[in-house]
Amino acid sequence: MFANDANGPDCWKCSLHVEWHDCSFCPVIEQRQGIARRSGTATKPLRAAARLPQPARRKNLFKPMKKLSTSTRRFRTGFTLVELLTVIAIIGILAGMLLPVLAKVKVTAQKRQAALEISGLVQAIEAYDQAYGRFPVSHAAQTAASTSANGNLDFTYGGIFSTPGGPYTVQSPNLFLTNSEVIAILMDYTNYPDNLSLPTVNANHQSNPQQTKFLNAKLSSYDSSQPGPPQPGVGTDLVYRDPWGNPYVISMDLNYDDQCQDAFYSLTKVSSPTGANNVTGFNGLVNPDGSANNFRFHGKIMVWSAGPDGKIDPISANAITAPNKDNILSWQ
């Protein structure tokens, strides 16, 4: 291909040669430069472009990566039966070791909770005594204490507990009352549940005219008239129960001689180290005159729980042997 300059014969000329190859484009370019006729003609070839290899040459230029044999790349997709049974056995052993520890921790926490609730009861009764100059008891309880056979003028709000020989009722002589009326007064409940002795212990705030709530106890939806195990807390019957569902036993020194006598711990078989009428008993209790069933606490209030087993024994066990030894006491 030639191109002539419009200016005349003194033009320079270029020629372009193209070389074609199969499946690749590799042009060879030459340049001819024309100079004035008087100076002759010179040809200067351009550097040839690098040629790409033919397809036949390129086929072995890049070698494919060798694939590993499938037998060497075999992966396991699950457990064998033996491995699975081994894991299950190990889990079972660990669970067997852990469950007793967790149960022990739970019982320890429940004991601590019972001790706190007992302490709260004692403080609430003391606060009521300071506010009104009397204990939160009904006239029926005061009358029963004053007509007691031993004449110590103390009163115990008890309950019914399990013993090796069957159910046993902790009560003051001449009258059985649970702690419900004490709770009604301390928490200022006026709608007291049906009670054969005192249906209106705090009606119109007569036992708590200042309407002060001396006790903030956990409430429970447990209804003693319905089937089912007792629940901790203050139920719909206003009975205050420990973490194991047993009622707290409350004794108060109604004659203010600083000698409180509990219906259970006053028993000689429970509080005497030898089973006889010793002067000194277990858990700091004393028998001032050595008479039968006359062990007392030097103080005004005694509150206790039957403990994790919920059992007591007033006949064949003392205060530091089972089932009495796990009881939680306010004076201990």
Sequence and secondary structure as in RCSB ss.txt:
>XXXX:A:sequence
MFANDANGPDCWKCSLHVEWHDCSFCPVIEQRQGIARRSGTATKPLRAAARLPQPARRKNLFKPMKKLSTSTRRF
RTGFTLVELLTVIAIIGILAGMLLPVLAKVKVTAQKRQAALEISGLVQAIEAYDQAYGRFPVSHAAQTAASTSAN
GNLDFTYGGIFSTPGGPYTVQSPNLFLTNSEVIAILMDYTNYPDNLSLPTVNANHQSNPQQTKFLNAKLSSYDSS
QPGPPQPGVGTDLVYRDPWGNPYVISMDLNYDDQCQDAFYSLTKVSSPTGANNVTGFNGLVNPDGSANNFRFHGK
IMVWSAGPDGKIDPISANAITAPNKDNILSWQ
>XXXX:A:secstr
     TT TT         EETTEE    EEEEE  GGG EEEEE         HHHHTTTS       TTTT  
  S  HHHHHHHHHHHHHHHHHHHHHHHHHHHHHHHHHHHHHHHHHHHHHHHHHHHHSS S  HHHHHHHHT SS
   EEEE EEEEETTEEEEE BTTB   THHHHHHHTT  S    SS TTTTGGGTT TT        B    TT
SSS   SEE TT  EE TTS B EEEEETT SS B  TTTTSHHHH SSSS  SB GGG B SS  TT  BBSSS
EEEEE TTTTB  SSS  TTSTTTTT EETT 
